[in-house]
Amino acid sequence: QGHVRKAAEMMAKEGPRMAKEINGTGMVEAKTPESFFFFSRCKRLKGAEVQSAMLSQGVLVRDCASFGHPFDRFVRYAVRTPEKNDILISAFRKMAEESERR
């Protein structure tokens, strides 16, 4: 039970931090999740485009188009360790920078 408690505490801390940082990129609308999954609406690109841009950086997010319209503009990803979350946040930042150059 100690592991479960520790994981829940980490998720409670990391979820809001991730939402704040990822929202700051302007790429998706990330709301602090009730569980460990984010289900975020894409602002500039479709979910498949976000997934492709993230994958090119070695980061996996799920394109939610298979759920039907309007979920083609959503992606899903999970709260992980602080270090892995930092990688995800950095990938969103890089994607935002590249999007601005287009």
Secondary structure, 3 states (H helix, E strand, C coil): CHHHHHHHHHHHHHHHHHHHHHHCCCCEECCCCCCCEEEEEECCCCHHHHHHHHHCCCCCCEECHHHCCCHHHEEEEECCCHHHHHHHHHHHHHHHHHHHHC
